[in-house]
C-alpha cells in the first residue's frame, strides 16, 4: 500500500529534479500527475536505498524505494485525432516513513522512449 502524503505536492512541483527538467520531459511530468495511481500500480523493479541526506533524517529515516514505471501521452494531429503516443519511462520514488508506511514522494528520471504510430 502506497499513501499520498502531504509532502507530495510540494516535492512533485518544486523539487530540484522538477526544476531541472525542460521541454517534453517537463510537460510529461505535469501530465503524469493525472495517472499517479496507474503509475504506482504498474511499477516494477523494487530497489531499496538507505537515506543519505540530512534533510530527510526525520521523514525518510527508514530509507527509500525506487520503482520503474512508464506512461504514454497522446500526440494529436491537426484534426484533433490521436496520431501516436509518446512513451515515457520514469522512476517512482517512495519514502519509507517512520510510521512504517510507504508514501509517494516524487516521480523522477523521466525519459522519452519512442513515438508509436497508430496503424489505421
Secondary structure by P-SEA (a helix, b strand, c coil): cccccccccccccccccccccccaaaaaaaaacccaaaaaaaccbbbbbccccccccccccccbbbbbbcbbbbbbcccccccbbbbbbbbbbbbbcccccccccccccccccbbbbbcc
